[in-house]
Amino acid sequence: MTSAAVTRVRAALARQPRIPLAVLPTPIYDATRLRDALGGPARCPRVLIKRDDLTALGLGGNKARKLEYLVADAQSQGAATLITTGAVQSNHARMTAAAACVAGMRCVLVLTTTVDEPAMAGNLLLDRLYGASVRLVPSVDPMLAVGQDEAVVAEVVADEEAAGRRPYVIPIGGSSGIGVFGYVGGTAELVEQLDAMGVSPTRLYFASGSRGTQAGLTLGAKLCGASYEVTGIAVSAGEPEKIERAKRIANDAATRLGLTERVDLPDLVTDQGFIGEGYGIPTDAGLEAIRVLARTEAILLDPCYTSKGMAALIQHVRAGKLSPAETVVFLHTGGMPALFTESFAKAFTQQS
Ligand SMILES: Cc1ncc(COP(=O)(O)O)c(C=O)c1O
């Protein structure tokens, strides 16, 4: 039975413009073989995997939920072109390009790259396949190019306006108050599924980047009365600024939804222990997580995000931080195209 809290959240979301882009609800998968590989029921909690890698839009992933609201907002403003930014292998950029196709809009992607001519593979190949126009911004570190890519976005906006097309700029990762609605709705869906299964998980693990997912999951957990602690695993540095952003956009979403609940900084802390050398650089623990999930459950994690989130869960099991009596949920946020890049092939074969 749907709880009153979930019904209230769904009613608030139903008042927001939204276009259907994702196949929902996504399934929950009981990862029994993974549990066996981590010591079985005597050592490892029950691990449920929420399969948001199966949202279907453009090979799936977490951004589909955010884009349902962002693209609807763009259309309600009469926009013809979606513009967004990210690193060259951005999943968000690929899914924005896919969403633009479905919505009948143009798409311009401003992508930072550390090499002059990035290989036409993985997400970048799909961006082109979806017909997006790509502007590359060279940078020594993809996460440090923010100022540079802003200048290019301003140029693209001016070009679109000059051509008589109204642009709509989606912030990096789709992480804005409107984007946050995606995981407020995702939480209502998850809490309802867990209730129907009769389980009360203690933690929800997921990989946290630009923090829109985290803002939505945290606000959603508060609104829906979720049983679990929202356990974000950071994949990139810059916690102080990002935590403030998460708070700002979560509370902007709450205001837009007409709800009085608010999230605070302590609700939004992430675990910084699994970033490794930096954003987009695979870690040994992450590569092990990719191999274990592939060989136990045939589930594909990605080298940049989900592998680091799952590495945290595995490490917490091995360190005895989780009791076998618990149930935990791992939110699989997608990212599979990055497996089909030269850099992943190199990292994987070096470690094998
Ligand atoms: C596969 C995957 N997982 C997790 C994330 C993190 O989501 P957020 O940027 O909302 O923190 C991203 C962001 O691009 C992603 O592509």
The ligand as a Gaussian input file, in Angstrom:
#p B3LYP/6-31G(d) Opt

LIG

0 1
 C       26.838000       6.896000     -14.282000
 C       26.721000       8.039000     -13.359000
 N       26.568000       7.798000     -12.063000
 C       26.475000       8.801000     -11.153000
 C       26.545000      10.118000     -11.554000
 C       26.480000      11.175000     -10.510000
 O       25.292000      11.889000     -10.569000
 P       25.252000      13.391000     -10.090000
 O       26.028000      14.184000     -11.101000
 O       23.834000      13.723000     -10.054000
 O       25.922000      13.445000      -8.764000
 C       26.704000      10.425000     -12.910000
 C       26.818000      11.819000     -13.363000
 O       27.151000      12.118000     -14.465000
 C       26.796000       9.366000     -13.832000
 O       26.958000       9.586000     -15.152000

